[in-house]
Amino acid sequence: MSSKSFELSEDWVVVILGIGIIAIALLGFIVPVPAFSWANSEELSSKVLSGKNLTAMGLQFVLVYVTAIVGALLLKKNLKALLIVFPIVYILTLFALILAGNAGVKSFNLEAVIFSLAIGLIISNFFKIPSWFKEALSTELYVKIGLVLLGTTVIFGDILKAGSLGLVQALVVVVSVWYFAFWICKKLKIDKEMSLMLSSAVSICGVSAAIATSGAIQGDNKKLSYVISLVLITAVPMMIFMPYLADMMNLSQEVTGAWLGGSIDTTGAVAASGTLVGEEALKISTIVKFSQNVLLGIAAFFISIYWTYSKSVDDETKKDKPTLKLIWERFPKFVVGFVFVSLMFSFVISPETNAGIKDSLKSLQGLWFALAFTSIGLETNFKDLFKQDNKKPLYAFLIAQTFNILVTLVLAIALFG
């Protein structure tokens, strides 16, 4: 592998672009965060579609558009197609974000990525999309830029603030549930790629964990979409019924909060569920969820090493132990960017500076993920997403989630009871 191609691989370009966006924010150019929340048509026009909010959307668009253009130039991709395709993907994604911001939709706690995916799928299945359009979709690039930016929210200091009990529970839950889920997948003969994504999603923190794992193993986008659909669909009944089960079992608010935070897979659903129980439950559930979210960086790093090592022991290298050089060549470099950013925001950047830029960067991170899922939808066929052979991952997910609920309940009672 030549040094030139090494320097300009997609993963290194992603690290450059992600850190570039962060550097722009640190230099004082903070992109305003657009508001997408609305309850009725009056709020839609006065808040979401107001001049000030449309300006914020426009500034976000300029930043992501320029980033995508720089990415295309560095990777020597077709710039002419990107200049047309990217604004279309952005407008579709914007529509998904506005739809997800509706109060009625929010009550079901479905994240914007599911609407991005749905809009893309509807268009790709009912209209013929030209091949040049599909070729200009840089799904992997958008996902990985989002993941480098996700590093800004993985603050190691949050673990210390969260308290030792939350961390102990998070560690035990993540490790035990991950291995159980992976074992179930193996028993059901589910392929390793899907097994890793599913195990991470059910044990760590749902959507973000699935995306991070898929990025780390260069996973199939169709499998990722399926796992995320499972996460979001199962989070809704869990969010509604678990507080009632806790009440029937006469669990204290602390125990209930630890149970909700450790077993529900999306942060939004955890917050909504905790709110149904009370203030103390909300606080504890958020702390436990935070602890799990912070473990995402560590998990992604180890999954990358495991996957790279197992991929390096292929037919050519089976006889010899794979060298560190070969493993490094195959290692997903964006994980290095993700960990570097996380460490930088944990130990180098002051809390005051972080407070000033974190909302802007979090909003951009969410936007990159949403753009990626619009793109996945646009390049996917419904029948690819819901094939008959997808029943096994569904069974594995439900078994692992049941195990997760029971293990977390026992731990919550033991630690917080």
Disulfide bonds with the S-S distance in Angstrom:
none
